[in-house]
Structure formats: structure tokens, C-alpha cells
Amino acid sequence: MTSGYARTSFFDASALIKVYTDEPGSVVVQKYFQTEATKYTSTFCFYETLNVLKSKWKYQEKLTKEEYLKACFALAAWHSFNERYISNPELTQLAVLTKACELVQTTDLDMSDAMQIISVQTGYCSSFVEGSKTVFVTADRRLAVHASAQGLRVWNVLDEDPPQ
């Protein structure tokens, strides 16, 4: 990080999978992940990433069992450490569900995507501004557009250089 600001980075599942596997864009995302001091994800994205890892191993045969287990262990170890220090909004609270439903009604987002946006908008680091504003890291182009429209600072790892 060269901006001079302390910031956080929120990784959605589409970006996290690039941290723990080799696929297009992985090298850039892995380098960014390694250099960022404060990074986190929601518990929701953690489980979604585990599901993608399972699919890459069991159904797509893109991971060996050993690679799958190594990736799952590394992801779980990282997430468990962060979960102790960075709390996520309770996604089953009525206010959160209502806001998520509103986003789904007015966009083409699904509930998972809407909850990711809300996690960054209302979560632990939501009060940060300017250069310290949380970076929403995603490899989902459609989600990147909607997150940006919701006022989030977004890095679309497929189309943009990492933020400075």
C-alpha cells in the first residue's frame, strides 16, 4: 500500500477464490492480499468460498484433494483470526434483510450480493472515509458496478489495477 492511508479490504468470494487457487487474475490478487495489512470477509463469503473450493475439487476436477484441503485450511485459519477482531453485521436482522430485499427489488442483484454490499456499508470499517475507505475487492463485474453505485470503493480485479 503506497497511498499513506490505513485502509481495509473486503474480499468477496469471487476474489477470495483467487487468493487460494490458481486461475486467471490470481497472481495480482494474491500479491495484493499479501501486502494489505487489514483485510476481511463476511462469514457469508467465507462459506461461499468453501463451496467454490469444493466444486473445484469434486465436480470440476481443478484441484486435487491435497490442494483442496490446503486451500480450505488456509482460508479457515485466516478467517478465524479476522473474525475475532472484525465483527460483521448480523445478516438475519430485520433492518438488514429489509435493506437487502430493497436492493434486490431495485437491481439485478441476488440476496448474497446485496448482503455483501450491506456488510461493507454497515460493518466494522464502514465509518472510514477518503483514502481509508474500505476497498470492496471482487472479480464479479456486475457486482462491482452495483457496489460502486451504492457508494462503495471497488476494485474489480478483472478489469482494473489494484488500488494505490
Backbone bond lengths (Angstrom), bond angles and torsions (degrees), N, CA, C in turn:
res aa  C-N    CA-C-N  psi(-1)  N-CA   C-N-CA  omega(-1)  CA-C   N-CA-C  phi
1 M - - - 1.445 - - 1.530 108.60 -
2 T 1.312 116.18 125.90 1.452 119.64 -177.13 1.522 113.39 -117.99
3 S 1.322 117.98 4.05 1.459 120.38 -174.34 1.523 113.43 -74.87
4 G 1.322 119.30 -19.47 1.448 122.04 -176.12 1.518 112.55 87.99
5 Y 1.308 118.52 -4.45 1.453 123.58 178.92 1.526 109.52 -101.63
6 A 1.317 115.61 145.97 1.463 120.35 169.12 1.520 106.08 -85.19
7 R 1.306 117.06 127.14 1.459 119.50 -178.70 1.520 109.39 -140.63
8 T 1.309 113.85 168.21 1.452 120.67 174.27 1.520 108.33 -115.89
9 S 1.313 114.89 159.09 1.455 120.68 174.57 1.516 108.17 -128.51
10 F 1.318 115.36 127.41 1.463 122.52 176.65 1.520 107.73 -99.49
11 F 1.317 117.07 121.07 1.467 122.23 -179.35 1.522 109.78 -100.87
12 D 1.332 116.02 122.05 1.454 118.02 172.41 1.531 108.56 -83.52
13 A 1.323 117.50 174.26 1.465 121.37 -174.95 1.529 112.60 -61.16
14 S 1.328 117.27 -36.50 1.465 119.62 -178.30 1.528 111.84 -66.38
15 A 1.317 117.11 -26.98 1.469 121.15 175.61 1.525 110.89 -87.47
16 L 1.333 116.87 -39.89 1.469 119.82 179.80 1.522 112.22 -60.73
17 I 1.310 117.13 -37.10 1.468 119.63 -179.38 1.528 110.21 -61.92
18 K 1.324 116.86 -30.15 1.466 121.25 178.01 1.524 111.74 -73.46
19 V 1.320 116.84 -23.72 1.463 120.97 176.82 1.531 110.05 -71.32
20 Y 1.320 116.55 -37.62 1.462 120.97 -170.57 1.529 115.01 -105.43
21 T 1.335 117.38 0.31 1.467 121.42 176.09 1.527 108.87 -139.79
22 D 1.301 115.62 169.14 1.461 121.00 176.20 1.515 108.88 -103.18
23 E 1.310 115.27 115.22 1.456 122.98 176.98 1.522 107.01 -155.22
24 P 1.331 118.61 172.28 1.461 119.33 -178.62 1.534 111.87 -52.67
25 G 1.319 115.72 128.21 1.457 122.41 179.90 1.514 114.69 91.43
26 S 1.329 117.68 -7.27 1.466 120.76 -175.98 1.523 113.28 -61.38
27 V 1.302 117.65 -41.44 1.466 120.50 -175.25 1.523 110.78 -60.10
28 V 1.320 117.27 -45.97 1.466 121.63 -178.81 1.537 110.05 -66.85
29 V 1.318 116.59 -43.71 1.467 120.29 -178.61 1.527 110.25 -67.08
30 Q 1.319 117.57 -41.58 1.467 120.88 178.91 1.523 111.18 -62.35
31 K 1.321 116.72 -41.79 1.473 120.06 178.69 1.525 110.48 -63.48
32 Y 1.327 117.09 -45.31 1.467 121.58 178.58 1.529 110.14 -61.10
33 F 1.325 116.42 -46.19 1.466 121.77 -179.61 1.527 111.01 -58.08
34 Q 1.319 116.44 -41.93 1.464 121.37 -178.30 1.527 112.55 -69.37
35 T 1.324 117.52 -28.26 1.461 120.06 -175.53 1.528 113.56 -94.67
36 E 1.314 117.73 -14.33 1.463 120.32 -179.90 1.523 110.24 -82.43
37 A 1.307 116.20 128.59 1.462 120.65 -177.66 1.524 111.91 -73.12
38 T 1.311 117.31 -42.55 1.461 121.00 -175.95 1.517 109.51 -120.55
39 K 1.307 114.36 112.42 1.461 120.78 -179.78 1.519 108.51 -141.62
40 Y 1.314 115.20 148.70 1.453 119.35 -177.88 1.516 110.28 -155.58
41 T 1.310 114.91 174.60 1.449 122.44 173.18 1.510 107.20 -145.61
42 S 1.307 116.35 170.66 1.458 119.64 174.29 1.526 108.63 -86.42
43 T 1.301 115.73 158.88 1.460 119.79 175.53 1.517 109.53 -59.74
44 F 1.307 116.10 -35.25 1.460 122.40 177.49 1.536 110.59 -57.90
45 C 1.338 116.92 -48.20 1.469 121.40 179.86 1.524 111.21 -68.76
46 F 1.317 117.36 -33.38 1.457 121.39 176.15 1.526 109.83 -57.76
47 Y 1.326 117.02 -50.51 1.464 120.24 -179.71 1.524 111.85 -66.92
48 E 1.312 116.57 -36.25 1.463 120.03 177.61 1.534 110.52 -63.59
49 T 1.319 117.31 -39.72 1.464 121.70 178.32 1.525 110.53 -65.97
50 L 1.329 117.15 -41.41 1.468 119.81 175.28 1.521 111.23 -58.24
51 N 1.310 116.58 -39.74 1.466 120.95 179.19 1.531 111.54 -65.66
52 V 1.332 116.85 -39.97 1.467 120.33 177.52 1.534 109.94 -65.59
53 L 1.329 116.73 -41.41 1.469 119.86 176.93 1.526 110.50 -59.54
54 K 1.321 116.75 -43.60 1.463 120.72 177.91 1.520 110.98 -59.60
55 S 1.309 116.35 -44.09 1.461 120.63 179.85 1.523 111.71 -63.31
56 K 1.334 116.43 -42.07 1.475 120.41 178.63 1.533 111.25 -63.33
57 W 1.322 117.18 -31.94 1.465 121.22 179.58 1.528 111.23 -82.97
58 K 1.321 117.40 -57.47 1.466 121.67 -170.40 1.518 114.29 -77.26
59 Y 1.316 118.03 -39.45 1.462 120.20 -169.21 1.521 113.87 -109.43
60 Q 1.313 117.67 -33.17 1.458 120.30 -178.88 1.520 112.48 -96.57
61 E 1.312 116.55 -15.47 1.464 123.32 -178.17 1.531 112.21 54.72
62 K 1.338 115.43 39.47 1.466 121.43 177.18 1.518 111.94 -96.29
63 L 1.339 116.73 -10.01 1.458 122.50 176.65 1.524 109.35 -130.27
64 T 1.306 115.54 142.03 1.460 119.00 169.97 1.528 107.86 -77.00
65 K 1.302 116.24 167.85 1.459 119.57 177.98 1.523 110.50 -60.60
66 E 1.322 116.51 -39.59 1.461 120.88 179.38 1.526 111.45 -64.80
67 E 1.336 116.36 -43.70 1.468 120.30 177.77 1.532 110.59 -63.63
68 Y 1.320 116.11 -41.25 1.460 121.54 177.87 1.525 110.82 -59.52
69 L 1.326 116.77 -49.94 1.461 121.04 -178.72 1.531 111.51 -64.28
70 K 1.316 116.73 -40.75 1.469 120.42 178.86 1.531 110.45 -62.93
71 A 1.328 117.15 -44.44 1.468 121.18 179.84 1.529 110.89 -65.16
72 C 1.330 117.04 -43.47 1.467 120.74 179.33 1.526 110.91 -62.60
73 F 1.319 116.55 -43.61 1.457 120.40 -179.57 1.536 110.48 -63.46
74 A 1.329 116.96 -46.76 1.468 120.76 -178.96 1.533 110.90 -63.13
75 L 1.319 116.92 -43.78 1.465 121.28 178.53 1.526 110.30 -61.87
76 A 1.321 117.20 -47.62 1.469 120.92 -178.04 1.527 111.34 -64.75
77 A 1.319 117.32 -40.34 1.470 120.53 179.17 1.527 110.37 -63.32
78 W 1.319 116.63 -45.96 1.467 120.62 178.71 1.531 110.88 -62.42
79 H 1.324 116.61 -47.96 1.468 120.29 -176.81 1.528 111.42 -65.03
80 S 1.320 117.55 -40.55 1.468 119.39 -178.57 1.527 110.87 -64.49
81 F 1.320 117.30 -35.94 1.464 120.65 176.81 1.524 110.39 -64.58
82 N 1.338 116.13 -47.67 1.465 120.20 -178.31 1.510 112.80 -67.68
83 E 1.303 116.41 -35.60 1.458 120.41 -177.14 1.532 111.80 -62.42
84 R 1.322 116.78 -25.70 1.470 120.72 178.07 1.522 112.06 -68.74
85 Y 1.327 116.95 -28.45 1.459 121.16 -171.66 1.523 114.40 -111.54
86 I 1.307 117.62 -23.36 1.458 120.86 -177.74 1.519 108.34 -121.61
87 S 1.326 115.70 111.57 1.456 119.18 -179.75 1.525 110.28 -86.50
88 N 1.307 115.09 147.99 1.456 122.15 177.60 1.517 109.17 -102.35
89 P 1.337 116.94 153.18 1.465 117.96 174.37 1.530 109.06 -63.81
90 E 1.310 116.37 149.76 1.456 121.40 178.19 1.527 108.23 -75.75
91 L 1.315 115.88 107.11 1.461 120.85 -172.06 1.518 113.82 -72.52
92 T 1.329 117.48 -9.41 1.460 119.68 178.33 1.532 112.54 -97.97
93 Q 1.332 117.78 1.78 1.460 120.29 176.36 1.521 109.95 -69.53
94 L 1.320 115.75 145.29 1.463 121.24 -176.76 1.525 112.48 -55.37
95 A 1.329 118.07 -42.93 1.469 120.86 -178.40 1.532 111.04 -63.51
96 V 1.323 116.65 -39.60 1.466 120.67 179.63 1.525 110.41 -69.54
97 L 1.321 116.39 -45.17 1.468 119.97 178.45 1.519 111.65 -62.17
98 T 1.322 116.71 -39.64 1.463 120.75 179.04 1.522 110.78 -63.47
99 K 1.327 116.85 -46.08 1.472 120.29 178.29 1.528 110.68 -63.65
100 A 1.327 117.89 -40.64 1.467 121.10 178.71 1.530 110.35 -62.84
101 C 1.325 116.81 -43.69 1.472 120.34 178.10 1.525 111.33 -61.68
102 E 1.331 116.57 -39.90 1.466 120.29 177.40 1.526 111.23 -61.89
103 L 1.335 117.05 -42.81 1.474 120.13 177.57 1.524 111.15 -62.53
104 V 1.306 117.11 -42.32 1.467 121.05 179.42 1.526 110.05 -64.94
105 Q 1.340 117.14 -40.38 1.467 121.04 -179.50 1.530 112.29 -64.03
106 T 1.338 116.87 -36.23 1.462 120.32 -172.19 1.532 113.59 -99.54
107 T 1.334 117.56 -1.25 1.467 121.46 -179.68 1.528 108.52 -138.19
108 D 1.324 116.21 -174.16 1.467 119.47 173.30 1.530 111.35 -100.92
109 L 1.327 116.28 20.09 1.463 120.78 176.56 1.522 110.52 -71.72
110 D 1.339 116.60 153.50 1.449 120.88 169.18 1.531 108.27 -97.94
111 M 1.316 117.41 175.96 1.468 121.11 -177.02 1.521 111.92 -61.29
112 S 1.305 117.40 -39.41 1.466 121.10 179.75 1.523 110.51 -59.47
113 D 1.325 116.69 -49.19 1.465 121.02 -179.98 1.528 111.20 -63.94
114 A 1.319 116.36 -42.48 1.464 120.48 -179.98 1.526 110.50 -61.67
115 M 1.319 116.84 -40.75 1.464 119.96 -179.20 1.523 112.05 -69.42
116 Q 1.319 116.88 -30.82 1.463 119.25 175.64 1.526 110.35 -65.02
117 I 1.308 116.58 -44.86 1.465 120.81 178.17 1.528 110.17 -60.49
118 I 1.312 116.56 -45.51 1.466 120.92 -179.80 1.527 110.65 -63.89
119 S 1.320 117.13 -36.48 1.468 120.50 178.36 1.520 111.22 -58.07
120 V 1.320 116.67 -40.05 1.467 120.10 179.83 1.529 110.69 -78.95
121 Q 1.324 117.02 -37.97 1.466 120.43 -179.44 1.524 113.00 -65.43
122 T 1.324 117.00 -34.09 1.466 120.02 -172.06 1.521 113.38 -120.35
123 G 1.310 117.36 -0.98 1.457 121.00 -174.32 1.513 114.66 -79.14
124 Y 1.295 113.65 -167.71 1.458 124.95 -172.86 1.529 113.69 -49.56
125 C 1.307 117.96 -42.63 1.473 121.75 -174.17 1.527 112.70 -105.06
126 S 1.328 117.39 18.28 1.464 120.54 -174.25 1.526 113.87 -68.20
127 S 1.312 117.94 -17.94 1.469 119.81 -178.68 1.523 113.13 -84.24
128 F 1.317 117.28 -6.80 1.464 120.10 -179.93 1.524 110.15 -70.19
129 V 1.345 116.53 145.93 1.471 121.22 -176.75 1.519 110.29 -132.95
130 E 1.319 114.82 171.41 1.458 124.20 177.92 1.525 111.11 49.78
131 G 1.318 118.02 -130.85 1.461 121.39 -177.03 1.510 114.49 -66.43
132 S 1.337 117.14 -16.88 1.461 121.09 178.13 1.524 112.80 -90.12
133 K 1.316 116.20 -4.96 1.467 120.45 -178.48 1.526 110.04 -59.63
134 T 1.310 116.42 137.39 1.462 122.66 -179.15 1.526 110.64 -56.27
135 V 1.323 115.87 137.93 1.457 122.27 175.66 1.527 107.83 -95.35
136 F 1.305 116.85 121.61 1.468 123.34 176.28 1.524 106.61 -86.79
137 V 1.322 116.95 107.28 1.465 122.33 -174.82 1.523 109.05 -96.55
138 T 1.333 116.42 121.69 1.459 120.96 -177.64 1.524 111.41 -147.46
139 A 1.329 114.58 153.74 1.467 121.48 172.30 1.524 109.62 -111.51
140 D 1.313 116.38 16.42 1.463 123.11 -179.91 1.530 107.69 -105.66
141 R 1.322 116.20 104.95 1.464 121.10 -174.29 1.530 112.57 -59.46
142 R 1.313 116.70 -43.31 1.465 120.70 -179.37 1.529 110.43 -64.40
143 L 1.317 116.60 -44.08 1.461 120.77 178.22 1.524 110.83 -63.76
144 A 1.318 117.21 -38.64 1.467 121.13 178.63 1.527 110.92 -59.07
145 V 1.324 116.88 -43.78 1.469 121.33 179.58 1.527 110.14 -62.07
146 H 1.323 116.77 -47.22 1.466 120.19 -178.40 1.528 112.07 -68.27
147 A 1.314 117.06 -39.50 1.472 120.18 178.73 1.523 110.01 -62.67
148 S 1.312 116.29 -42.08 1.458 120.54 177.62 1.532 110.77 -63.44
149 A 1.316 116.88 -42.25 1.470 121.08 178.57 1.530 111.56 -63.81
150 Q 1.323 117.03 -23.99 1.465 121.61 177.76 1.531 111.75 -87.92
151 G 1.337 116.68 6.52 1.454 120.95 174.99 1.514 115.29 91.93
152 L 1.327 117.51 8.44 1.454 120.02 179.85 1.523 110.82 -84.06
153 R 1.292 115.97 151.79 1.461 122.99 172.01 1.523 105.65 -84.48
154 V 1.322 117.57 119.59 1.464 121.96 -169.28 1.518 111.05 -122.27
155 W 1.323 115.50 139.50 1.458 121.32 167.10 1.518 107.31 -117.41
156 N 1.340 115.46 110.11 1.457 122.40 173.82 1.524 106.01 -85.90
157 V 1.306 117.21 103.63 1.466 121.92 -171.21 1.520 113.30 -66.22
158 L 1.325 117.38 -17.59 1.466 120.54 -179.22 1.521 112.42 -82.72
159 D 1.319 117.46 -25.48 1.464 120.41 -170.83 1.512 115.49 -124.43
160 E 1.335 117.89 -6.76 1.459 120.30 -174.05 1.523 111.02 -131.87
161 D 1.316 114.16 157.42 1.479 120.00 172.33 1.529 108.17 -75.41
162 P 1.323 116.60 155.14 1.470 119.28 177.70 1.518 111.27 -59.27
163 P 1.325 116.94 147.53 1.464 119.75 178.48 1.524 111.12 -65.97
164 Q 1.313 116.00 149.46 1.452 122.05 178.30 1.498 110.78 -95.32
